[in-house]
C-alpha cells in the first residue's frame, strides 16, 4: 500500500444534486445535468470559472426522481462526496443540458446551507483523508453503479466514515457476489463438457450419418453444399491464378464457424467464382448473306452501321481469335441505336446484355467494391457476364456520354481499361481481385454527343455516326415497323384500321419535328387507342342488335314502330350499325384525334422583312433550323445580343459586325444617317428566338453576317435559303460539323437551297439521294459568295442606292 497523501477541499462547496447513482471517493461517474439548479451551477462555476477550486463540487445523492424540479430545495442527504469535474459536454437538443464526467475525492458533511438560489451552496466539513488505492477505483465505480434495488446500500456505504463500518457494509456484498460466481461456474461446466463431446463425435457423424435433430440436418446439409462447391472448383475451367485463390478460400471456409460474418461473404465469393463463364462461349453465326437479310429486316437505312457489322463478320470468318471491336454509335434520340445493338447480337447468335450508364457517378459500379466493405458486390461488367453465362456476349453500354463524377471516383476513367483492346484481356474487378478476359466481348456504346465524353475514353472507341432519318425513311420505318407494332399492342388488325402514307407524311411534317421516330411512334399509339374505342363500341352495338333480333318478332317490330316515342327513338340510335371497317385515317381524323397541327411552315412569314436570315444548328437531338433577327435604332454604337447565347456565338456576332464595318464602302452599306460607319449613333440588336434554349457554337457566323447585311441594305434574304459556316475576321468561311443533320433539318422545313463551307463538300456524300435531289447546295469559301447566294440577283454590285438610307 502506498503512502497517504491528504486531500484538502474548500470549506464552501456548491452542491450538485444527482439522481443517477452514488459517487464514492476514488470512483468516476458520468451524470446528466438538466434541472434548473444544476444548469445554473454548471454555467456559473464550471464554464466561467478559471481556477482549480471552481471545478470542485459537492455531489449529493438525491432521491431517483428525474422530474423533481420544484422551486423549494428538497431535503438534502447530510453526507456527500467532493468531486472534481473532469469534462463538461453540452447540447441544445432536444433541450439544453450538460453531461459531466466527475471523479470522487473524499467525503464531507454538510454543516449548514448558506444559500439555495440560483443553486445551493453549503458550508462543509471534510470527513476523511483517504488516498487512492490503485486496485479499488473500479470496485468503487461498480458499487456506485448498482441497480436501483441496491441504491440504499450504496448510500449506506457513502455514510460509513470509519473503516470498520465500511467493512461491515461491503463484506456481505462481496460474499453474495462470490456465491453468485460459484453458481454461474457450476452451470457453465456441464455445457463445456457437452461441447467437448460434440467436437469429439462430429468427425464420426460425418462418416456414419445417422438422421438426428433439425440442427444436425442443417449442419450436414451445409457441409454437403461446401463439398459440392469444392467439387465445382476442382472441375471448373478457370485460370490457374483464379483456381489457386478459390482453393485457398475454400480451405479457410472449412475452418471458419458458420456464425462468423465472413463465412457468408467467403461463400458468396466462391459461388460467384464458379458461376462465371471463364471459358464458356457461344459459336458465332458467320453467314454474311443471312446476316445482311436479318439486319435489313430489323432496321431500315443505317447503311454505314450495317456495313461495319458485316465487315466484322467477314474478318471473323478469316480469323477465329479476333478481338471484339469497341464501337460507339453516336446520334440523336430515337434513331434506333439501342435496338441496333440488340439486332447485332441476334445476327451473331450471341447473348445480349444492356448496361445503363446514365447518371452513374461511382467507379465501383464498373470495377466493383473491395470485399473488405460491408455489402460489397462485383461491378456491372462482371455481374453482366454472370447473368448471360458466356464470355463473348454483346454488351451495350447505353448513354456513355451521360456518366457523372463524384467523390466516389470517375466511372469514365474506370471504363478506360474495359474498353481498351490492349488491356481488357486482363481486366481485374475489385471484388474478384483476379484477372478476367474481356477480349472476346463485343462492346457497343451509345451516345447523343461526343462533346461530353472524355478524350481518353473517346480515343478507345470507333465512332459510327447514326444521323436522323429523312421523311421518306420515316415513312418506310412507320409502315414496316411502327404501325404493325402498335396494331399488335392495341389488339387491332389491318382489316380494322388503315393509315395511308399521305397521312403518315402529315404526321411527320405537321405533328412531329424530330430526328428519330419516338414521337411518331407515340402519335400512332394515340391513333390506335382512338380506333380501339370505336371498335369496342361497335362490337357492343352489334351484340345489342343480335340480342334484339333474337327476342323480337315481326309483329313486335311493327308495334314498336307504331308506338315509338322520342325516348325510344333515341334508344334506336344507340342500336345503330357499327362503323364500317376498316377505319380510314385521313387529315380530318388526325385533327379529331391529335388536335390541330403543332408545326406549321412559317418560313416565308418570318422573312417578310429585312434583317432576318435562317441558319442551321446541330443539337444532341438532331439538326434544327434557327432564325436570326436584327434591328437598329438611334444610340451610341452598342451591340445587344439576346437569346441565351454562349461565348462562342457572341464572338461570332462581334466578328460579323466588324467585318461588315470594314467592308461597308465595298457593299455601299450605310446606317440611317448615311454614314459608312455602321455603328455611328446607331445601336444594333441581334436576337435568336427560342430564348429558353441555350445556343452556342461558331457555325452561326455566316447567318449573322447575312442578317446584318440585309438590315443595312434593306433587302430581303431569300425565304428558301438556309446556311451554316464559321467566319474569320478576313471574311473566310471555315468548315463546321453536323452537316448531314443540318441538311435533314432544312429538308424537313421545306427549304430548297443550302449554303455550306466549301471544305464541307465531302460531307454531302452521306446525304441520301432523294434529299439531294430536292435541295440545291452552294459551297462558299468566302463571305462574298455567301451574300451573292443569299440574295436574289446577287449582292456585290446590284445593291440599289435608293435602299441605302431606308429606315426600318
ROLUM-854257 format. One line per 3 residues: number of its first residue (from 1); their letters; for each residue x negated, y, z negated of C-alpha. Coordinates in steps of 0.02 Angstrom, whole numbers. Example, Ala and Ser with C-alpha at 12.3 -4.5 7.8 and 13.67 -1.06 7.14 Angstrom:
BEGIN
1) as) -615 -225 -390; -684 -53 -357
! end
This chain:
BEGIN
1) xxx) 0 0 0; -69 170 46; -86 315 -74
4) xxx) 61 425 -113; 72 599 -35; 210 705 -115
7) xxx) 338 791 -4; 397 964 -58; 560 1032 7
10) xxx) 635 1208 -10; 744 1241 -162; 885 1306 -49
13) xxx) 945 1199 94; 1083 1216 224; 1196 1065 215
16) xxx) 1238 959 367; 1394 854 337; 1386 692 435
19) xxx) 1512 551 450; 1412 438 569; 1310 349 437
22) xxx) 1197 369 288; 1023 438 314; 894 361 198
25) xxx) 720 431 164; 596 370 294; 730 323 422
28) xxx) 781 410 584; 960 439 640; 1044 520 790
31) xxx) 1202 615 742; 1330 716 839; 1371 895 790
34) xxx) 1544 954 843; 1627 1034 691; 1628 1223 669
37) xxx) 1518 1224 512; 1387 1109 586; 1386 1205 752
40) xxx) 1352 1369 658; 1213 1282 561; 1126 1220 719
43) xxx) 1141 1387 809; 1082 1493 662; 944 1384 588
46) xxx) 880 1265 722; 899 1364 883; 846 1534 815
49) xxx) 726 1483 678; 539 1476 716; 462 1413 553
52) xxx) 449 1234 493; 558 1275 343; 704 1317 461
55) xxx) 704 1140 532; 729 1055 361; 912 1018 324
58) xxx) 1008 938 186; 1106 790 253; 1260 745 151
61) xxx) 1361 588 192; 1542 636 217; 1698 528 225
64) xxx) 1703 448 401; 1839 561 472; 1782 650 633
67) xxx) 1943 753 643; 1921 835 472; 1875 1015 510
70) xxx) 1980 1117 388; 1949 1294 326; 1905 1237 148
73) xxx) 1743 1147 110; 1780 963 70; 1713 884 -91
76) xxx) 1527 854 -71; 1430 699 -120; 1306 752 -254
79) xxx) 1157 656 -183; 1089 691 -9; 934 671 97
82) xxx) 819 810 151; 788 786 337; 678 857 472
85) xxx) 765 900 638; 653 821 769; 758 853 926
88) xxx) 911 956 975; 1009 919 1134; 1161 1024 1184
91) xxx) 1304 1004 1308; 1461 1103 1357; 1565 957 1425
94) xxx) 1699 914 1379; 1675 1040 1239; 1521 1121 1158
97) xxx) 1424 1000 1049; 1246 955 999; 1157 793 964
100) xxx) 1022 796 828; 880 674 800; 838 688 615
103) xxx) 711 598 504; 741 575 317; 608 647 200
106) xxx) 667 623 20; 821 627 -92; 890 782 -175
109) xxx) 1030 826 -295; 1148 973 -270; 1133 1095 -417
112) xxx) 1261 1218 -354; 1338 1277 -190; 1280 1454 -154
115) xxx) 1396 1491 -4; 1522 1397 103; 1537 1503 262
118) xxx) 1488 1505 401; 1400 1345 344; 1367 1280 167
121) xxx) 1203 1321 79; 1159 1242 -89; 1026 1253 -222
124) xxx) 948 1080 -232; 832 982 -343; 709 858 -268
127) xxx) 732 684 -345; 589 578 -278; 416 599 -205
130) xxx) 405 437 -109; 281 416 33; 313 325 195
133) xxx) 276 139 197; 234 77 374; 346 -78 371
136) xxx) 501 -5 288; 559 126 415; 652 2 525
139) xxx) 733 -79 374; 796 88 313; 867 130 484
142) xxx) 959 -36 488; 1028 -6 313; 1087 166 367
145) xxx) 1174 94 521; 1275 -39 430; 1454 -69 490
148) xxx) 1593 33 414; 1637 -101 284; 1460 -86 212
151) xxx) 1465 105 209; 1487 107 20; 1331 0 -4
154) xxx) 1225 124 95; 1291 268 -13; 1252 172 -171
157) xxx) 1076 141 -110; 1060 327 -74; 1118 367 -251
160) xxx) 992 247 -329; 845 356 -379; 738 236 -481
163) xxx) 653 86 -403; 740 -33 -521; 912 25 -465
166) xxx) 861 10 -283; 802 -168 -303; 964 -215 -389
169) xxx) 1060 -147 -240; 954 -213 -97; 908 -389 -157
172) xxx) 1088 -456 -144; 1100 -387 31; 936 -469 80
175) xxx) 988 -637 7; 1151 -627 103; 1057 -591 262
178) xxx) 938 -738 236; 1084 -857 212; 1159 -796 373
181) xxx) 997 -826 467; 984 -1003 399; 1161 -1041 453
184) xxx) 1125 -972 627; 968 -1080 640; 1067 -1236 596
187) xxx) 1194 -1203 734; 1059 -1172 864; 956 -1329 831
190) xxx) 1083 -1458 899; 1106 -1354 1055; 917 -1354 1087
193) xxx) 911 -1543 1065; 1052 -1562 1192; 959 -1452 1316
196) xxx) 803 -1561 1299; 907 -1717 1326; 986 -1643 1482
199) xxx) 816 -1596 1552; 754 -1772 1524; 905 -1855 1602
202) xxx) 926 -1738 1751; 796 -1823 1865; 882 -1991 1837
205) xxx) 1052 -1916 1885; 980 -1857 2050; 931 -2034 2095
208) xxx) 1079 -2128 2024; 1226 -2011 2046; 1375 -2051 1937
211) xxx) 1529 -1940 1955; 1546 -1838 1798; 1610 -1670 1744
214) xxx) 1652 -1524 1857; 1488 -1438 1812; 1389 -1590 1864
217) xxx) 1481 -1598 2030; 1447 -1414 2065; 1264 -1435 2023
220) xxx) 1246 -1589 2132; 1337 -1501 2274; 1218 -1354 2261
223) xxx) 1070 -1471 2260; 1137 -1556 2416; 1151 -1385 2500
226) xxx) 970 -1349 2460; 919 -1518 2531; 1017 -1482 2689
229) xxx) 938 -1309 2700; 766 -1387 2684; 806 -1510 2824
232) xxx) 863 -1367 2937; 699 -1278 2905; 599 -1433 2948
235) xxx) 696 -1466 3109; 709 -1285 3166; 604 -1221 3310
238) xxx) 549 -1061 3226; 370 -999 3250; 234 -1060 3135
241) xxx) 223 -898 3036; 411 -896 3002; 406 -1082 2958
244) xxx) 270 -1054 2828; 371 -914 2748; 527 -1023 2739
247) xxx) 433 -1170 2662; 361 -1055 2530; 531 -980 2491
250) xxx) 618 -1149 2479; 489 -1207 2352; 523 -1052 2248
253) xxx) 710 -1082 2264; 695 -1259 2193; 607 -1196 2038
256) xxx) 725 -1049 2014; 876 -1058 1896; 1040 -1027 1984
259) xxx) 1085 -892 1859; 945 -779 1919; 999 -638 2038
262) xxx) 853 -677 2151; 921 -853 2181; 1065 -791 2289
265) xxx) 952 -667 2381; 825 -801 2424; 958 -923 2479
268) xxx) 1041 -793 2592; 872 -753 2668; 836 -936 2707
271) xxx) 1010 -962 2782; 981 -813 2896; 812 -880 2949
274) xxx) 882 -1048 3002; 1031 -967 3092; 927 -851 3201
277) xxx) 905 -909 3382; 716 -920 3384; 707 -1024 3543
280) xxx) 890 -1043 3594; 937 -955 3756; 1064 -961 3897
283) xxx) 1023 -1001 4077; 1045 -855 4196; 1158 -871 4347
286) xxx) 1044 -815 4487; 1165 -822 4635; 1144 -647 4706
289) xxx) 1290 -662 4826; 1410 -715 4688; 1340 -577 4576
292) xxx) 1372 -447 4710; 1553 -504 4731; 1581 -503 4542
295) xxx) 1511 -327 4522; 1615 -262 4667; 1772 -339 4596
298) xxx) 1744 -265 4422; 1687 -91 4474; 1717 20 4623
301) xxx) 1574 132 4685; 1419 142 4571; 1310 79 4713
304) xxx) 1145 134 4635; 1182 42 4474; 1237 -117 4560
307) xxx) 1081 -112 4667; 969 -108 4512; 1057 -260 4436
310) xxx) 1039 -360 4596; 855 -314 4604; 832 -384 4430
313) xxx) 917 -546 4481; 809 -561 4636; 647 -540 4538
316) xxx) 713 -658 4405; 731 -792 4539; 549 -773 4585
319) xxx) 480 -762 4409; 560 -855 4265; 472 -767 4121
322) xxx) 517 -591 4175; 535 -472 4028; 705 -391 4008
325) xxx) 714 -213 4077; 762 -64 3969; 899 26 4064
328) xxx) 987 187 4015; 1150 236 4100; 1173 424 4092
331) xxx) 1337 502 4144; 1495 590 4086; 1626 501 3980
334) xxx) 1750 387 4063; 1644 333 4213; 1626 153 4154
337) xxx) 1452 145 4075; 1504 28 3935; 1611 -83 4046
340) xxx) 1468 -97 4170; 1358 -167 4032; 1489 -299 3996
343) xxx) 1501 -340 4181; 1311 -359 4191; 1317 -488 4052
346) xxx) 1459 -578 4140; 1363 -577 4304; 1207 -651 4223
349) xxx) 1304 -776 4119; 1233 -704 3959; 1308 -662 3791
352) xxx) 1356 -480 3765; 1341 -377 3606; 1378 -192 3583
355) xxx) 1291 -85 3452; 1370 86 3423; 1234 212 3380
358) xxx) 1339 370 3374; 1309 458 3207; 1180 332 3143
361) xxx) 1055 428 3036; 966 290 2938; 820 194 3011
364) xxx) 871 44 2905; 1017 19 3024; 888 -26 3156
367) xxx) 746 -104 3057; 842 -172 2907; 815 -149 2720
370) xxx) 672 -220 2621; 726 -367 2514; 672 -278 2355
373) xxx) 828 -168 2367; 995 -217 2295; 1118 -260 2434
376) xxx) 982 -270 2566; 1027 -337 2738; 946 -354 2909
379) xxx) 959 -218 3039; 1087 -214 3180; 966 -292 3304
382) xxx) 934 -449 3202; 1115 -457 3146; 1170 -447 3329
385) xxx) 1055 -591 3375; 1130 -695 3235; 1305 -653 3299
388) xxx) 1275 -703 3481; 1168 -854 3437; 1045 -837 3581
391) xxx) 881 -742 3603; 918 -673 3778; 1084 -580 3765
394) xxx) 1133 -414 3842; 1125 -281 3706; 1221 -121 3740
397) xxx) 1154 23 3636; 1302 140 3652; 1287 331 3632
400) xxx) 1098 331 3608; 1099 520 3634; 1201 547 3475
403) xxx) 1079 475 3349; 1056 579 3192; 913 608 3072
406) xxx) 915 616 2882; 810 588 2727; 828 400 2759
409) xxx) 720 415 2915; 739 438 3102; 828 293 3190
412) xxx) 769 358 3360; 589 329 3303; 636 154 3244
415) xxx) 703 116 3418; 533 151 3495; 472 -24 3450
418) xxx) 636 -105 3501; 640 -25 3674; 456 -41 3716
421) xxx) 422 -195 3828; 242 -198 3768; 290 -206 3584
424) xxx) 460 -286 3563; 392 -463 3583; 329 -441 3405
427) xxx) 472 -344 3325; 469 -350 3135; 628 -319 3038
430) xxx) 600 -258 2860; 720 -389 2793; 643 -536 2886
433) xxx) 464 -475 2865; 413 -592 3006; 400 -556 3192
436) xxx) 543 -593 3312; 526 -595 3502; 645 -471 3587
439) xxx) 561 -476 3757; 699 -583 3835; 839 -467 3778
442) xxx) 914 -356 3914; 938 -187 3832; 1060 -64 3910
445) xxx) 1078 108 3830; 1214 233 3871; 1211 422 3852
448) xxx) 1305 575 3910; 1147 679 3924; 959 657 3909
451) xxx) 934 827 3829; 959 761 3651; 856 602 3673
454) xxx) 678 618 3604; 546 622 3740; 453 469 3673
457) xxx) 612 365 3674; 664 430 3845; 495 380 3916
460) xxx) 526 198 3870; 690 183 3966; 731 175 4151
463) xxx) 859 313 4181; 1003 273 4300; 1121 418 4332
466) xxx) 1306 372 4336; 1392 529 4406; 1576 566 4408
469) xxx) 1697 498 4537; 1766 583 4691; 1954 598 4718
472) xxx) 1951 455 4842; 1855 346 4721; 1977 386 4581
475) xxx) 2123 337 4692; 2042 169 4731; 1999 139 4548
478) xxx) 2176 183 4496; 2260 61 4615; 2131 -78 4592
481) xxx) 2109 -73 4405; 2203 59 4304; 2382 35 4366
484) xxx) 2378 -158 4357; 2305 -147 4181; 2440 -26 4122
487) xxx) 2578 -131 4201; 2516 -284 4109; 2501 -192 3943
490) xxx) 2679 -125 3957; 2761 -284 4020; 2806 -213 4191
493) xxx) 2789 -288 4365; 2759 -209 4536; 2942 -252 4576
496) xxx) 2996 -130 4440; 2882 20 4471; 2787 90 4619
499) xxx) 2660 232 4613; 2610 289 4789; 2435 354 4825
502) xxx) 2507 528 4856; 2574 529 4678; 2406 469 4613
505) xxx) 2321 613 4704; 2442 735 4623; 2400 666 4452
508) xxx) 2213 679 4488; 2218 858 4554; 2358 937 4452
511) xxx) 2363 842 4287; 2181 794 4256; 2015 879 4281
514) xxx) 1877 761 4229; 1727 668 4297; 1788 498 4234
517) xxx) 1958 415 4232; 2007 409 4049; 2135 549 4059
520) xxx) 2201 474 4220; 2223 307 4131; 2320 391 3992
523) xxx) 2435 476 4118; 2475 307 4196; 2512 242 4022
526) xxx) 2636 384 3992; 2722 344 4158; 2734 159 4116
529) xxx) 2811 197 3946; 2944 308 4025; 2984 174 4155
532) xxx) 2989 40 4018; 3127 139 3932; 3229 144 4094
535) xxx) 3203 -42 4125; 3252 -88 3947; 3408 20 3957
538) xxx) 3454 -60 4124; 3438 -235 4053; 3550 -187 3908
541) xxx) 3682 -118 4027; 3676 -274 4134; 3706 -380 3981
544) xxx) 3857 -274 3933; 3928 -289 4110; 3907 -477 4109
547) xxx) 3998 -492 3942; 4136 -378 4005; 4159 -480 4165
550) xxx) 4166 -642 4069; 4304 -588 3950; 4420 -486 4061
553) xxx) 4538 -547 4197; 4610 -459 4348; 4769 -407 4261
556) xxx) 4673 -345 4113; 4565 -239 4228; 4720 -159 4308
559) xxx) 4791 -123 4136; 4629 -38 4083; 4626 69 4240
562) xxx) 4808 123 4220; 4799 166 4036; 4623 236 4038
565) xxx) 4593 387 3926; 4448 510 3932; 4361 412 3795
568) xxx) 4374 251 3895; 4308 338 4049; 4153 390 3952
571) xxx) 4134 212 3895; 4143 156 4076; 4000 272 4121
574) xxx) 3896 183 3990; 3926 23 4088; 3856 100 4248
577) xxx) 3739 -5 4350; 3553 -1 4303; 3432 100 4409
580) xxx) 3380 23 4573; 3216 -70 4572; 3077 -31 4599
583) xxx) 3075 142 4520; 2975 255 4635; 2865 385 4551
586) xxx) 2861 544 4655; 2819 726 4613; 2990 758 4535
589) xxx) 2972 605 4425; 2798 664 4374; 2867 832 4321
592) xxx) 3002 748 4216; 2880 627 4133; 2718 726 4118
595) xxx) 2789 901 4118; 2734 1046 4229; 2562 1032 4310
598) xxx) 2419 1077 4195; 2297 1138 4329; 2343 1249 4475
601) xxx) 2223 1311 4607; 2186 1490 4555; 2026 1522 4651
604) xxx) 2097 1641 4781; 2189 1744 4649; 2034 1761 4542
607) xxx) 1929 1825 4687; 2053 1957 4746; 1943 2100 4679
610) xxx) 1759 2143 4697; 1645 2091 4555; 1696 1907 4543
613) xxx) 1597 1755 4600; 1608 1566 4575; 1464 1469 4501
616) xxx) 1437 1284 4467; 1390 1217 4297; 1341 1048 4227
619) xxx) 1405 984 4060; 1393 815 3973; 1573 790 4028
622) xxx) 1530 815 4212; 1522 962 4331; 1632 1117 4316
625) xxx) 1665 1274 4416; 1627 1435 4323; 1690 1611 4361
628) xxx) 1579 1762 4332; 1662 1932 4317; 1582 2105 4315
631) xxx) 1644 2283 4290; 1562 2453 4275; 1604 2612 4181
634) xxx) 1526 2777 4136; 1398 2757 3999; 1216 2758 3951
637) xxx) 1147 2617 4057; 1186 2471 3942; 1217 2291 3994
640) xxx) 1350 2197 3894; 1363 2007 3904; 1512 1909 3835
643) xxx) 1573 1730 3847; 1466 1642 3713; 1306 1638 3815
646) xxx) 1141 1559 3769; 973 1647 3777; 926 1574 3946
649) xxx) 1085 1635 4029; 1062 1808 3952; 888 1815 4026
652) xxx) 960 1766 4196; 1080 1914 4184; 937 2035 4147
655) xxx) 838 1961 4292; 985 1986 4409; 1014 2169 4366
658) xxx) 828 2206 4376; 814 2127 4549; 966 2224 4612
661) xxx) 900 2388 4544; 733 2360 4631; 821 2318 4796
664) xxx) 962 2446 4787; 895 2552 4931; 869 2399 5040
667) xxx) 1052 2349 5022; 1116 2528 5006; 1190 2494 4835
670) xxx) 1236 2645 4729; 1329 2675 4569; 1488 2779 4552
673) xxx) 1386 2939 4557; 1297 2896 4720; 1129 2857 4636
676) xxx) 1022 2709 4686; 981 2688 4502; 1125 2572 4465
679) xxx) 1118 2600 4277; 1108 2789 4287; 1250 2850 4174
682) xxx) 1332 2680 4204; 1367 2534 4090; 1390 2358 4157
685) xxx) 1493 2222 4076; 1468 2040 4128; 1595 1914 4067
688) xxx) 1600 1724 4081; 1780 1663 4048; 1820 1515 3934
691) xxx) 1738 1607 3790; 1765 1463 3669; 1642 1356 3767
694) xxx) 1455 1379 3739; 1362 1414 3902; 1177 1412 3937
697) xxx) 1052 1368 4072; 963 1453 4218; 1075 1392 4360
700) xxx) 1194 1542 4350; 1062 1663 4414; 1119 1668 4596
703) xxx) 1302 1684 4542; 1264 1835 4432; 1168 1921 4574
706) xxx) 1312 1890 4695; 1441 1953 4569; 1344 2115 4538
709) xxx) 1312 2140 4724; 1500 2126 4753; 1532 2251 4614
712) xxx) 1414 2386 4680; 1454 2358 4863; 1643 2349 4840
715) xxx) 1653 2193 4948; 1743 2032 4905; 1649 1868 4887
718) xxx) 1719 1728 4994; 1850 1635 4893; 1797 1464 4959
721) xxx) 1612 1479 4911; 1527 1416 4753; 1342 1425 4714
724) xxx) 1206 1368 4594; 1022 1406 4577; 890 1485 4466
727) xxx) 813 1652 4517; 648 1738 4491; 607 1922 4474
730) xxx) 542 1920 4654; 705 1853 4723; 659 1670 4747
733) xxx) 788 1532 4720; 724 1385 4618; 797 1208 4607
736) xxx) 915 1153 4469; 986 987 4408; 1155 902 4412
739) xxx) 1186 936 4597; 1299 787 4625; 1411 825 4476
742) xxx) 1421 1007 4528; 1465 964 4708; 1602 846 4649
745) xxx) 1672 984 4538; 1678 1103 4686; 1764 970 4790
748) xxx) 1895 942 4654; 1929 1129 4650; 1961 1134 4838
751) xxx) 1809 1240 4885; 1735 1224 5059; 1558 1294 5054
754) xxx) 1420 1271 4926; 1256 1368 4914; 1114 1269 4835
757) xxx) 924 1293 4822; 830 1228 4972; 723 1116 4863
760) xxx) 883 1027 4806; 924 973 4984; 858 799 4945
763) xxx) 993 779 4811; 1129 786 4944; 1088 608 4995
766) xxx) 1178 546 4840; 1340 635 4887; 1475 518 4957
769) xxx) 1502 535 5143; 1685 586 5132; 1639 730 5015
772) xxx) 1501 790 5129; 1623 793 5274; 1743 906 5177
775) xxx) 1607 1028 5125; 1476 1135 5210; 1310 1163 5124
778) xxx) 1196 1314 5135; 1019 1292 5071; 934 1451 5017
781) xxx) 756 1489 4966; 782 1675 4927; 922 1789 4870
784) xxx) 938 1869 5042; 1002 1703 5111; 1119 1682 4963
787) xxx) 1201 1852 4989; 1217 1827 5176; 1310 1663 5147
790) xxx) 1420 1728 5006; 1499 1872 5104; 1595 1868 5266
793) xxx) 1487 1935 5407; 1329 1933 5301; 1269 2062 5176
796) xxx) 1100 2131 5227; 1141 2258 5363; 1329 2261 5380
799) xxx) 1374 2348 5218; 1488 2491 5265; 1440 2663 5196
802) xxx) 1621 2703 5160; 1623 2573 5024; 1466 2631 4937
805) xxx) 1546 2759 4823; 1709 2669 4792; 1761 2660 4611
808) x) 1839 2506 4537
! end
